[in-house]
């Protein structure tokens, strides 16, 4: 699959699916570019900011996508 084919397919997705793709790509890039030394510091704080109503990363991601979709419409 070439980059051009991938771009054409991405543009055929719905707006919410494209936002989800953007979020997934950004998370992937952040994980790959984050220095290894910071991973140890962050792993100790895992879960500290989790709200009592949060039921998982998927729900938070969906809320974020909804927020961005509404913001840029």
Secondary structure as GFF3:
##gff-version 3
##sequence-region A 1 73
A	DSSP	alpha_helix	3	11	.	.	.	ID=ss1
A	DSSP	alpha_helix	15	33	.	.	.	ID=ss2
A	DSSP	alpha_helix	36	44	.	.	.	ID=ss3
A	DSSP	alpha_helix	57	71	.	.	.	ID=ss4
###
